Amino acid sequence: MILLNKPNINFNLKINTIIDTLKSNELSTAGKYVGVFEKALTKFTKIKYASAINSGTSALFIALKVIGVDKNHEVLVPTLTFIATANSVLYNNASPVFLDVDDSHNLDKEKFFKFIKNETFIRNKLTFNKKTKKQIKAIIITHMWGNSFFDIELYNLCKKRNIKIIEDAAEALGSKYIINKKKIEHVGNRSDLACFSFNGNKIITTGLGGAILSNNKKYIDKVNFLATQSKTDKIRFKHSEIGYNLKLSSLNAALGLEQLKKIPKFLKDKQRIHFEYYKQLNHLEGFSILHDDKKTSNYWLNIISLKNTKKFNAENLQKYLYKKKIETRFVWYCCHKQSYLNKFQAYKIRHSNIVVRNSLCLPSSTDLKVVHQKKIINEIKKFRNLYL
Ligand SMILES: Cc1ncc(COP(=O)(O)O)c(C=O)c1O
């Protein structure tokens, strides 16, 4: 089976750091490689502070907590995202408000501006939802499939309206955003806090793991405090508030460190794979490949969209490719349609529904062999000849 997105640790792996964690009993969250990995992440992203966390989901949960999200608040969330993005809001007893995405699969900013203009009001410099009267405390910006989102007007408006920005950069380590003609920055540099995932299918993996990065030291200090049981007195074990056990272990961090050394190569591999799909399939009637021509994406996962007729559609393409031993995956089912989330407000959602119906994720592992990608492309072309 050609897999969708498998980890790449089968290179000339220098396991010295991993052996060292085992030999030196540096296994736990208190082990030395946690700090070393955090430092390496700040160096790579040029974001000043980092906290290594035990998953991307935990990172989102704790990031929202750090900015003070609670039951009185709402958080704006694009409906086309992995479920963890929405769940992190619920973990904090707050309510999500779901927004649409556009052709890029990222937030539809025009609809966001309309929502703020028509559906909210300001009181005491804070932003409230006209419908629910709840304060809109934050927005989570996702970088879907590694394709970055940045919009200076949106960032400025959020600042003016006291809406904090959390980036869900789970899929986007190595992705950049364009600030202006002269400035390109790694994602995560402009928001309050940015959350990354190092789960097994991500561009680098620690097995399970994640991180929160921020240019605000106070935020990262608070993340570390909450993520290590909110301990105020290490000798007498005193705790000032409810805390959690959410840090990454040193053993996982050691793997992350080795993986991070390989990211320049992984980024090149991902880009090569993406441009091959784009070149071979995008021009064919009936297909389109989601494309970031600015080359700011880490090209984590490739998405093909189909015209969608009775036989020529994503579902049938998946079945066809499965028979040829090629794994594909549907894109996330929209959050606003999930049975336990459909009671929350969803603002004029249209395009996300179309994306879900028409799209499929294609194999994008960094070590995808050229012959295997050729096979995938040929089979997709054959499917088109059969059914379009
Ligand atoms: C967009 C998005 N958000 C959050 C997560 C959650 O990360 P994790 O699986 O590390 O908990 C993922 C990854 O699976 C994701 O793709």
The ligand as an ORCA input file, in Angstrom:
! r2SCAN-3c Opt
* xyz 0 1
  C      -5.319     21.361     12.006
  C      -4.949     20.478     13.172
  N      -5.165     20.939     14.409
  C      -4.833     20.202     15.484
  C      -4.261     18.964     15.361
  C      -4.009     18.159     16.599
  O      -2.692     17.761     16.769
  P      -2.352     16.383     17.527
  O      -2.762     15.270     16.658
  O      -0.869     16.476     17.739
  O      -3.081     16.406     18.819
  C      -4.008     18.456     14.085
  C      -3.315     17.177     13.875
  O      -3.683     16.110     13.823
  C      -4.385     19.221     12.961
  O      -4.189     18.749     11.722
*
